[in-house]
Amino acid sequence: MPLTEPHDDNLPQEEQVVEVPAAGDGPTGDPVAGTDPAESVESESGSAEPEPTLPEPVRQRIVSLTAAVLPGLPGDEVPVPLRRVAKFAPNRRARLGAPAIAAQLAADPLFRQRVTARVLADAGDLGAAVVEGTAPAAADPVEVAALAYLARPRGWRELIDASGAAVRAEADTAVVAELVRQAEQRTNRAEHDRAVARVEADKLRDELARVREELGQLREEARQLARTLRESQARERRASELLATERGRAARAAADADAELRRARARLAEAEAAAGVARSSAKEARSVDDARLWLLLETIGQAALGLRRELALDPVDKLPADFVADSFADSSAAIPVGAAARAQDTDDPGRLDQLLALPRAHLVVDGYNVTKRGFGEMSLEHQRKRLITGLGGIAAQTGDEVTVVFDGAERMHGLPPTPRGVRVLFSRKGETADELIRRLVRAEPPGRPVVVVSSDREVADGVRRHGAYPLGADSLLRRLSRS
């Protein structure tokens, strides 16, 4: 086997080793030619025998021994092509410098002799035995062949051939061992597969028994289904017969219905003619009723004017709520409040508009109950200001009396001027705004529409018993959002 390795293109640029051709290469192109001191003259004369083919382990061992002693040689004794290789790391010297080392060992007998001297000194007794041309029986044949190649004693070719035979025998032994191991593995695998096949066969037999049992059940179910199908077909035939009978009855009923429809249309035409006559009569009757109603309203108006003149009633400057406000401001005693039941509120703004459209309506608002529900994120002062301003707009639009009541031990100072038509009241110490609202409602005359806006059910129930209309706070908030 040639003592060279292919050039490695993947090595870094500084580590690439250029293979130097060996002088005197044989026809094979890669012999490792070398001579010992006794054979140098014969090599120079051209009568040297060709180099033997080295086994791969022997070639690698020769390169490793040379690479190991290469840094220990003086610089002038190292060939120029190997001086750069000598600077490589130990683990890379033999791998990257193998081509150059092999070429120099074959081409430079003096360099080979210097390497051999150091290698034999490191080998000790084994090196001495090889130089004498003998090989210990216990020695490694690869090591013996490598030392014999470098030292080249008498019979060194026979030592190399014996080493190659030993290496090949070891390789054959390893191959046989590997084949035996693979055969054992296949035998074990076959035993395992046979055991698995037995288990699978048992499973399949059990599965076959189960399938046969299920097949018997399915056959029984098929017989039952066939019997059920025959019964269903019999019922279907009876149903078809009944359907034909019912279709005949339906046809007769449809004919009767058509006749009845024609009669109903005739009666409808007669009814429409009668309705036309009735509408004409109703129009005349409505004209008479309108005349009677106008006459009645005129009579009531004249009677009201006569009653006002007879009672000598002059226009008043104060309304009932004003008297409640005055007495509430002057009185220091609290008015007891009885227990009140709870009721459901009404939050429809359309209902509020209907009630405010009544003549002389009075709107009473639970102030903080509305503001904290609609804009509770503001301060109390801004809540009052916003509500009073909105109520001023409602009073201006409807012309109704508006009273807003707030909880407070005493009247707040610094309030903005109240809009026209809006009355602002604060409950005194020891009394709540709910109690004040109920007093305002009780002060109104029976029959006057009083609308109380509060989401407090106790307030709603209390004012309802006195004839007022309770509405939820959301109805007023929606009404204000439209203004």
C-alpha positions as CSV (number, residue, x, y, z in Angstrom):
1,M,0.0,0.0,0.0
2,P,1.5,3.5,-0.8
3,L,2.8,5.5,2.1
4,T,1.0,8.7,1.1
5,E,-2.4,10.4,1.8
6,P,-4.5,12.5,-0.5
7,H,-4.0,16.3,-0.2
8,D,-6.6,17.9,2.1
9,D,-8.2,20.9,0.4
10,N,-10.2,21.8,3.5
11,L,-7.2,22.6,5.6
12,P,-6.4,26.3,6.4
13,Q,-3.9,27.9,4.1
14,E,-1.1,28.0,6.6
15,E,-1.5,24.3,7.4
16,Q,-1.6,22.9,3.8
17,V,1.3,20.6,3.1
18,V,2.6,20.3,-0.4
19,E,3.5,16.7,-1.2
20,V,7.0,16.4,-2.5
21,P,7.5,13.6,-5.1
22,A,10.0,11.0,-3.9
23,A,13.1,10.5,-5.9
24,G,13.4,7.1,-7.4
25,D,9.7,6.2,-7.1
26,G,8.9,2.8,-8.6
27,P,6.2,2.0,-11.2
28,T,3.5,2.0,-8.5
29,G,4.0,5.7,-8.0
30,D,4.2,5.5,-4.1
31,P,6.9,3.2,-2.8
32,V,8.8,4.0,0.3
33,A,12.3,3.3,-0.6
34,G,15.0,3.4,2.0
35,T,18.3,1.8,2.8
36,D,20.3,1.0,5.8
37,P,24.1,1.9,6.0
38,A,25.0,-1.5,4.3
39,E,22.6,-0.9,1.5
40,S,23.2,2.8,0.7
41,V,25.7,2.1,-2.0
42,E,23.5,-0.5,-3.6
43,S,20.6,2.0,-3.7
44,E,22.7,4.7,-5.3
45,S,23.8,2.4,-8.0
46,G,20.2,1.6,-8.9
47,S,20.2,-2.1,-8.1
48,A,18.0,-1.8,-5.0
49,E,15.0,-4.0,-4.8
50,P,11.5,-2.4,-5.1
51,E,9.8,-1.5,-1.8
52,P,7.2,-3.9,-0.5
53,T,3.5,-2.9,-0.2
54,L,2.9,-1.9,3.4
55,P,-0.3,-2.7,5.2
56,E,-2.3,0.4,6.2
57,P,-1.7,0.0,10.0
58,V,2.1,-0.4,9.4
59,R,2.2,2.7,7.2
60,Q,0.3,4.8,9.8
61,R,2.6,3.5,12.6
62,I,5.7,4.5,10.6
63,V,4.4,8.0,10.0
64,S,3.4,8.3,13.7
65,L,6.9,7.2,14.9
66,T,8.6,9.7,12.5
67,A,6.2,12.6,13.5
68,A,6.9,11.9,17.2
69,V,10.7,12.2,16.9
70,L,10.6,15.0,14.3
71,P,10.6,18.0,16.7
72,G,13.6,16.4,18.6
73,L,15.9,16.5,15.6
74,P,18.3,19.5,15.2
75,G,17.0,22.1,12.7
76,D,19.8,21.4,10.2
77,E,19.0,17.7,10.2
78,V,15.3,18.2,9.3
79,P,14.7,18.3,5.6
80,V,13.4,21.6,4.3
81,P,10.0,20.2,3.3
82,L,9.5,18.9,6.9
83,R,10.6,22.0,8.8
84,R,7.1,23.5,8.6
85,V,5.5,20.1,9.5
86,A,7.7,19.9,12.7
87,K,6.0,23.0,14.0
88,F,2.5,21.4,13.9
89,A,0.7,20.3,17.0
90,P,1.4,16.6,17.9
91,N,-2.1,15.4,17.1
92,R,-2.0,17.1,13.7
93,R,1.6,16.5,12.7
94,A,1.1,12.8,11.7
95,R,-2.4,13.5,10.1
96,L,-1.4,16.6,8.0
97,G,2.3,15.9,7.4
98,A,1.9,12.2,6.4
99,P,2.5,12.7,2.6
100,A,5.7,14.8,3.2
101,I,7.0,12.5,5.9
102,A,6.5,9.4,3.7
103,A,8.2,11.1,0.7
104,Q,11.3,12.1,2.8
105,L,11.6,8.6,4.3
106,A,11.6,7.1,0.8
107,A,13.9,9.7,-0.8
108,D,16.4,10.6,2.0
109,P,18.2,7.5,3.5
110,L,20.3,9.8,5.8
111,F,17.1,11.3,7.3
112,R,15.6,7.8,7.7
113,Q,18.8,6.7,9.6
114,R,18.5,9.7,11.9
115,V,14.9,9.0,12.6
116,T,15.6,5.2,13.0
117,A,18.3,5.9,15.7
118,R,15.9,7.9,17.8
119,V,13.0,5.5,17.3
120,L,15.2,2.4,18.2
121,A,16.4,4.3,21.3
122,D,12.8,4.9,22.4
123,A,11.8,1.2,21.5
124,G,14.4,-0.3,23.9
125,D,14.6,-4.2,23.9
126,L,12.1,-4.5,21.1
127,G,14.2,-2.2,18.9
128,A,17.3,-4.3,19.7
129,A,15.5,-7.5,18.9
130,V,14.3,-6.1,15.5
131,V,17.8,-4.9,14.6
132,E,19.1,-8.5,15.2
133,G,16.4,-9.7,12.8
134,T,14.2,-11.4,15.3
135,A,10.7,-10.6,16.5
136,P,9.4,-11.5,20.0
137,A,6.3,-13.7,19.9
138,A,4.4,-11.4,22.3
139,A,5.3,-8.2,20.4
140,D,2.8,-6.3,18.3
141,P,3.3,-7.3,14.6
142,V,2.5,-3.8,13.4
143,E,5.1,-2.3,15.7
144,V,7.7,-4.9,14.6
145,A,7.0,-4.2,10.9
146,A,7.3,-0.4,11.5
147,L,10.7,-0.8,13.3
148,A,11.9,-3.2,10.6
149,Y,11.0,-0.8,7.8
150,L,13.0,2.0,9.5
151,A,16.0,-0.1,10.7
152,R,16.0,-2.5,7.7
153,P,18.0,-5.4,9.1
154,R,18.5,-8.7,7.3
155,G,15.1,-10.3,6.6
156,W,13.2,-7.0,7.2
157,R,10.9,-7.7,4.2
158,E,10.0,-11.1,5.7
159,L,9.1,-9.3,9.0
160,I,6.9,-6.9,7.1
161,D,5.2,-9.7,5.2
162,A,4.6,-11.6,8.5
163,S,3.1,-8.4,10.0
164,G,0.8,-8.0,7.0
165,A,-0.3,-11.7,7.3
166,A,-0.9,-11.2,11.0
167,V,-2.9,-8.0,10.4
168,R,-4.9,-9.7,7.7
169,A,-5.5,-12.6,10.0
170,E,-6.7,-10.3,12.8
171,A,-9.0,-8.6,10.2
172,D,-10.3,-11.9,9.1
173,T,-10.8,-12.9,12.7
174,A,-12.7,-9.7,13.4
175,V,-14.8,-10.3,10.3
176,V,-15.6,-13.8,11.4
177,A,-16.4,-12.6,14.9
178,E,-18.7,-9.9,13.4
179,L,-20.4,-12.5,11.2
180,V,-20.9,-14.8,14.2
181,R,-22.3,-11.9,16.2
182,Q,-24.7,-11.0,13.4
183,A,-25.7,-14.6,13.1
184,E,-26.4,-14.7,16.9
185,Q,-28.4,-11.5,16.6
186,R,-30.4,-12.9,13.8
187,T,-31.0,-16.1,15.7
188,N,-32.2,-14.2,18.8
189,R,-34.3,-12.0,16.6
190,A,-35.8,-15.1,15.0
191,E,-36.6,-16.6,18.4
192,H,-38.2,-13.3,19.5
193,D,-40.2,-13.1,16.3
194,R,-41.3,-16.7,16.7
195,A,-42.4,-16.0,20.3
196,V,-44.2,-12.8,19.1
197,A,-45.9,-14.8,16.3
198,R,-47.1,-17.4,18.9
199,V,-48.6,-14.6,21.0
200,E,-50.2,-13.0,17.9
201,A,-51.6,-16.4,16.8
202,D,-53.2,-16.8,20.2
203,K,-54.6,-13.3,20.0
204,L,-55.9,-14.0,16.5
205,R,-57.6,-17.3,17.6
206,D,-59.3,-15.4,20.5
207,E,-60.3,-12.6,18.0
208,L,-61.6,-15.2,15.6
209,A,-63.7,-16.8,18.4
210,R,-65.0,-13.3,19.3
211,V,-65.8,-12.5,15.7
212,R,-67.7,-15.8,15.3
213,E,-69.7,-15.0,18.3
214,E,-70.4,-11.5,17.0
215,L,-71.3,-13.0,13.7
216,G,-73.9,-15.2,15.3
217,Q,-75.4,-12.2,17.1
218,L,-75.4,-10.2,13.9
219,R,-77.3,-13.0,12.1
220,E,-79.8,-13.1,14.9
221,E,-80.2,-9.3,14.7
222,A,-80.5,-9.6,10.9
223,R,-83.4,-12.1,11.3
224,Q,-85.1,-9.7,13.8
225,L,-84.6,-6.8,11.4
226,A,-86.0,-8.7,8.5
227,R,-89.1,-9.5,10.6
228,T,-89.3,-5.9,11.6
229,L,-89.0,-4.8,8.0
230,R,-91.9,-7.1,6.9
231,E,-94.0,-5.7,9.7
232,S,-93.1,-2.1,8.7
233,Q,-94.0,-2.8,5.0
234,A,-97.4,-4.2,6.2
235,R,-97.9,-1.0,8.2
236,E,-96.8,1.1,5.2
237,R,-99.4,-0.6,3.0
238,R,-102.2,0.0,5.6
239,A,-101.0,3.7,5.9
240,S,-101.1,4.0,2.1
241,E,-104.7,2.8,2.1
242,L,-105.6,5.2,4.9
243,L,-103.8,8.0,3.1
244,A,-105.9,7.4,0.0
245,T,-109.0,7.5,2.1
246,E,-108.0,10.7,3.8
247,R,-107.1,12.3,0.4
248,G,-110.7,11.6,-0.8
249,R,-112.0,13.1,2.4
250,A,-109.7,16.1,2.0
251,A,-110.9,16.6,-1.6
252,R,-114.5,16.6,-0.5
253,A,-113.6,19.0,2.4
254,A,-111.8,21.3,-0.1
255,A,-114.9,21.4,-2.3
256,D,-117.0,22.2,0.7
257,A,-114.5,24.9,1.7
258,D,-114.6,26.4,-1.7
259,A,-118.4,26.6,-1.6
260,E,-118.2,28.1,1.9
261,L,-115.6,30.6,0.7
262,R,-117.8,31.7,-2.1
263,R,-120.7,32.2,0.3
264,A,-118.3,34.1,2.7
265,R,-117.2,36.4,-0.1
266,A,-120.8,37.2,-0.9
267,R,-121.5,38.0,2.8
268,L,-118.3,40.1,2.8
269,A,-119.5,42.1,-0.1
270,E,-122.8,42.7,1.7
271,A,-120.9,43.6,4.9
272,E,-118.7,46.1,3.0
273,A,-121.8,47.8,1.5
274,A,-123.3,47.9,5.0
275,A,-120.0,49.3,6.4
276,G,-120.0,52.1,3.8
277,V,-123.5,53.1,4.8
278,A,-122.4,52.9,8.5
279,R,-119.4,55.1,7.9
280,S,-121.6,57.7,6.3
281,S,-123.9,57.5,9.3
282,A,-120.9,57.7,11.7
283,K,-119.5,60.7,10.0
284,E,-122.8,62.5,10.4
285,A,-123.0,61.3,14.0
286,R,-119.5,62.5,14.7
287,S,-120.3,65.9,13.4
288,V,-123.3,66.0,15.8
289,D,-121.1,64.9,18.7
290,D,-118.4,67.5,17.9
291,A,-121.1,70.2,18.0
292,R,-122.4,68.8,21.3
293,L,-118.8,68.7,22.8
294,W,-118.0,72.2,21.8
295,L,-121.3,73.4,23.3
296,L,-120.5,71.5,26.5
297,L,-116.9,73.0,26.8
298,E,-118.3,76.4,26.1
299,T,-120.9,75.9,28.8
300,I,-118.2,74.7,31.3
301,G,-116.0,77.7,30.4
302,Q,-118.8,80.2,30.9
303,A,-119.7,78.4,34.2
304,A,-116.0,78.6,35.4
305,L,-115.9,82.3,34.6
306,G,-119.2,82.9,36.4
307,L,-117.9,80.9,39.4
308,R,-114.7,82.9,39.5
309,R,-116.7,86.2,39.5
310,E,-119.1,84.9,42.1
311,L,-116.2,83.7,44.5
312,A,-114.2,86.9,43.7
313,L,-111.0,84.9,43.3
314,D,-108.0,87.0,42.4
315,P,-104.8,85.6,40.7
316,V,-102.5,84.2,43.4
317,D,-98.8,85.0,43.8
318,K,-97.8,81.8,45.6
319,L,-98.3,78.1,44.7
320,P,-98.8,75.3,47.2
321,A,-95.2,74.3,47.0
322,D,-94.2,77.8,48.0
323,F,-96.2,77.5,51.2
324,V,-94.5,74.2,51.9
325,A,-91.1,75.7,51.3
326,D,-91.9,78.7,53.6
327,S,-93.3,76.5,56.4
328,F,-90.4,74.1,55.9
329,A,-87.9,77.0,56.2
330,D,-89.6,78.4,59.4
331,S,-90.4,75.2,61.2
332,S,-87.8,73.4,63.3
333,A,-89.8,70.2,64.1
334,A,-89.3,67.1,62.0
335,I,-92.3,65.5,60.5
336,P,-92.4,61.7,61.2
337,V,-92.4,59.4,58.3
338,G,-94.3,56.1,58.3
339,A,-93.1,52.9,56.8
340,A,-93.4,52.7,53.0
341,A,-93.7,49.7,50.7
342,R,-91.6,49.3,47.6
343,A,-92.9,49.5,44.0
344,Q,-91.5,49.3,40.5
345,D,-90.3,52.6,38.9
346,T,-91.0,53.7,35.3
347,D,-88.0,55.0,33.3
348,D,-89.7,55.8,30.0
349,P,-88.9,59.4,28.9
350,G,-92.0,59.3,26.6
351,R,-94.2,58.9,29.8
352,L,-92.4,61.9,31.3
353,D,-93.2,64.0,28.2
354,Q,-96.9,62.9,28.4
355,L,-97.2,63.9,32.0
356,L,-95.4,67.3,31.6
357,A,-97.8,68.0,28.7
358,L,-100.8,68.0,31.2
359,P,-102.0,71.5,32.1
360,R,-100.4,73.1,35.2
361,A,-98.2,70.0,35.9
362,H,-95.7,70.2,38.8
363,L,-92.3,68.4,38.4
364,V,-90.6,67.4,41.7
365,V,-87.1,66.0,41.4
366,D,-85.0,64.1,44.0
367,G,-81.8,65.9,43.2
368,Y,-78.9,63.8,44.4
369,N,-80.8,60.6,43.4
370,V,-80.7,61.8,39.8
371,T,-77.2,63.4,39.7
372,K,-75.4,60.5,41.3
373,R,-77.0,58.1,38.9
374,G,-76.3,60.2,35.8
375,F,-73.0,62.0,36.5
376,G,-71.7,60.9,39.8
377,E,-68.1,61.3,38.8
378,M,-68.5,65.1,39.2
379,S,-68.3,67.0,42.5
380,L,-71.6,67.7,44.3
381,E,-71.4,71.4,43.3
382,H,-71.1,70.6,39.6
383,Q,-73.8,67.9,39.9
384,R,-76.3,70.5,41.4
385,K,-75.3,73.1,38.8
386,R,-75.7,70.7,35.8
387,L,-79.1,69.4,37.1
388,I,-80.5,72.9,37.8
389,T,-79.5,74.2,34.4
390,G,-81.1,71.2,32.7
391,L,-84.3,71.7,34.7
392,G,-84.4,75.3,33.7
393,G,-84.5,74.3,30.0
394,I,-87.5,71.9,30.7
395,A,-89.3,74.7,32.6
396,A,-88.8,77.1,29.7
397,Q,-90.0,74.5,27.2
398,T,-93.1,73.3,29.0
399,G,-94.0,76.3,31.2
400,D,-94.5,73.8,34.1
401,E,-93.6,74.3,37.8
402,V,-90.3,72.6,38.7
403,T,-89.0,71.9,42.2
404,V,-85.7,70.2,42.9
405,V,-84.9,68.9,46.4
406,F,-81.4,68.2,47.8
407,D,-80.3,66.6,51.0
408,G,-78.5,69.1,53.3
409,A,-78.5,70.2,57.0
410,E,-78.6,73.8,55.9
411,R,-79.0,75.8,52.6
412,M,-75.8,75.7,50.5
413,H,-74.1,79.0,49.9
414,G,-72.6,80.1,46.6
415,L,-75.2,78.5,44.4
416,P,-75.6,79.9,40.9
417,P,-78.8,81.9,40.2
418,T,-81.7,79.5,39.7
419,P,-83.4,79.6,36.3
420,R,-86.9,81.0,35.9
421,G,-89.5,78.5,36.9
422,V,-87.2,76.3,39.0
423,R,-87.4,76.1,42.8
424,V,-84.4,74.7,44.7
425,L,-85.0,73.3,48.2
426,F,-82.6,71.7,50.8
427,S,-83.7,69.5,53.6
428,R,-83.0,70.7,57.1
429,K,-81.0,68.9,59.7
430,G,-82.8,65.7,61.0
431,E,-84.9,65.4,57.8
432,T,-84.2,63.9,54.4
433,A,-85.1,65.0,50.9
434,D,-87.5,62.1,50.6
435,E,-89.6,63.4,53.5
436,L,-89.6,66.9,52.0
437,I,-90.8,65.5,48.6
438,R,-93.7,63.7,50.3
439,R,-94.7,67.0,52.1
440,L,-94.7,68.8,48.7
441,V,-96.9,66.2,47.2
442,R,-99.4,66.3,50.1
443,A,-99.6,70.1,49.8
444,E,-100.9,69.9,46.2
445,P,-104.7,70.0,45.6
446,P,-106.4,66.8,44.5
447,G,-106.5,66.5,40.7
448,R,-103.4,68.5,39.9
449,P,-100.8,66.4,38.0
450,V,-97.7,66.1,40.1
451,V,-94.7,64.2,38.7
452,V,-92.0,62.9,41.1
453,V,-88.7,61.8,39.6
454,S,-86.7,59.4,41.9
455,S,-85.3,55.9,41.7
456,D,-86.0,55.4,45.4
457,R,-88.9,52.9,45.6
458,E,-90.0,54.1,49.1
459,V,-90.4,57.6,47.7
460,A,-92.3,56.3,44.7
461,D,-94.7,54.3,46.9
462,G,-95.2,57.2,49.2
463,V,-96.1,59.8,46.6
464,R,-98.2,57.3,44.6
465,R,-100.6,57.0,47.6
466,H,-101.1,60.7,47.5
467,G,-102.0,60.8,43.8
468,A,-98.6,61.7,42.3
469,Y,-97.0,60.0,39.3
470,P,-93.6,58.5,40.2
471,L,-91.0,58.1,37.5
472,G,-87.4,56.7,37.6
473,A,-84.3,58.9,37.4
474,D,-83.4,57.4,34.0
475,S,-86.5,59.0,32.4
476,L,-85.3,62.5,33.4
477,L,-81.7,61.8,32.4
478,R,-82.8,60.7,28.9
479,R,-85.0,63.7,28.7
480,L,-82.1,66.0,29.6
481,S,-79.8,64.3,27.1
482,R,-82.3,65.3,24.3
483,S,-82.4,68.9,25.4
